[in-house]
Amino acid sequence: MAASSRAQVLRLYRAMLRESQRFTAYGYRTYAIRRIRDAFRENKHLKDSEEIQTLVNKARTNLEIIHRQVTIGQLYSTQKLVIESLENRDNLII
Amino acid sequence: MDVQATTPLDPRVLDCMLPYLMHYYGNPHSRTHAYGWESESAMERARQQVASLIGADPREIFFTSGATESNNLAIKGVARFYKSRKKHIITTQTEHKCVLDSCRYLETEGFRVTYLPVKSNGLIDLKELENALQPDTSLVSIMTVNNEIGVKQPISDIGQICSSRKVFFHTDAAQAVGKIPMDVNDMKIDLMSISGHKIYGPKGVGAIYVRRRPRVRLEPLQSGGGQERGMRSGTVPTPLAVGLGAACEVSQQEMEYDYKRISVLADRLVTKIMTEIPDVVMNGDPEHHYPGCINLSFAYVEGESLLMALKDVALSSGRFGIGRFTTEEEVDYTVQKCIQHVKRLREMSPLWEMVQDGVDLKSIKWTQH
């Protein structure tokens, strides 16, 4: 199998972010998006194709995990947290 | 913001657990069929994951119902096994209730217990520990990271002292495992308690590490079918064990990232509060401290009033907990509300008024009612 190209990695990155946006739980959603961004950013300089492929495979596994957990979260969703409601957004002066 | 009380399940952990709650429901001790075999192999995989996080051998890890059971097992188990020749135990005054209660119970069985005090920064005095050791001391039990203040005890030094005096060293590492690097060999730890729900794993499961070389023996608490090499009878709850293992593995991978992030958020919280309002004290030694547990005292404000005012933030008694899933927004919101309410409560406080007027509170003669 050919090593993943830059385009493939970017596609995977966008797919992971898109899927993570669908988490209904505030903490999971913010964590997933943050973690994915930081992880891809940390590894963007890598040149060794084997290393890249290992990470890409790990990312694909994580994407599947995110997809399953997003679905479960939607089945058992609850109300929004205080931190998520619009009125409080305006109150954050700092 | 109360992650010291409990943590949410990491989605990666739940994902590992679900198959064992649904399709793979075998008893790991059933030796005769595939349901049992696959359940057993999952349990052993989890055992390896826990061991790997603390630098132990999987044969030294035993699953329990939580850190409370592990603490009970360690303290009562070791004390009772060696009771014919050793009757003394040392612990600290700031241990978790289950440790203190176990020691109190042992006192009724005829053991002597020394409860070491802590210095004003929350750390124990190593010289006092050395002086407290007696020829018939079987065990020293000191927690790694305190769940109220967040101080980190000098575990390696304590381990060194205990090993040189041939006394077993137990540590309740529930708040430390998976958050700071722990190695049972580097730190010369003989027994360790681990809690699932403090490291983004499920509630109802924990583990105890018991050193094999040199061998630590203990009298089991729970009798029965001899599971877990006789250390802890009872069917091991495979889904929970798998959850604990997964939580440990995730923590091992994420430790550095989480620690950096939590330190930044902790600095942000403390700095913002302290620059905005005066007379705030951070409890515990600032250097030997785990950043995810911040304990603040606000002078001239009653604790309960502040907790009740901060009604939409989950807090516990002056303790701010920051974890893997805590966001900057949550920290900012908590800081803003805290500052707002401390100012408001101080306005209502007669003590604050007197201080503002330059009265020295120590010079006041309070009248009796």
Interface residues (C-beta under 8 A of the other chain):
Chain A: Y26 G27 Y28 T30 Y31 A32 R35 D38 N62 I65 I66 R68 Q69 I72 V82 I83 N88 N91 L92 I93 I94
Chain B: P8 P11 R12 L14 D15 Y257 K272 D312 V313 R324 F325 T326 T327 E329 E330 D332 Y333 V335 Q336
